[in-house]
Amino acid sequence: VWVLVPVITVAVNSFKTPAAIFTSTPQLTFSPTLANYAKVFGELDFTHFLVNSLIVAIGSTGLSLLLGVPFAYSLARLPVPGREWWARIILFSRMVPAVALVVPMFVIFQQLHLTGSYLALILAHTSFNLPIVIWMMRSFFEELPPELEEAA
């Protein structure tokens, strides 16, 4: 109930008019309308924004997995010198607030003429996602029995 009440409230409010949403007392009875959906899909070009988000999300996820899985495997299975040190560095890099990296990334992307491109967004999201991918996949590979890997 604790988790579902906000979700249900948003879903119900999507069928209300703005005046009905922002009343001082919540209204349990109202006449539903699809005007909000018509505005989102008709006037606001929502599909364009959705496609942009999908491109960045799929690109970032794919690049994070492409780079993170081999790195995590090497940290978990191969005799890499200083692998615990590398693992800690990766964990500490996740603790850096993303806001602290925004200005340096913007300067780098501006010098590379990437501002306003999908590639810049994908690289930025990848830099934030890569440490967590490595950390999670490293744990997965460490828990995976070596016998299962050898049998494959």
NORZIWO-V335868 format. One record per helix or strand of 3 or more residues. SS is the DSSP state (h for helix, s for strand). FROM is the first residue (numbers start at 1). LEN is the number of residues. If there is no record, write none. Layout:
{{SS/FROM/LEN} {SS/FROM/LEN}}
This chain:
{{h/4/10} {h/18/4} {h/35/9} {h/46/32} {h/83/12} {h/98/14} {h/118/26} {h/146/6}}
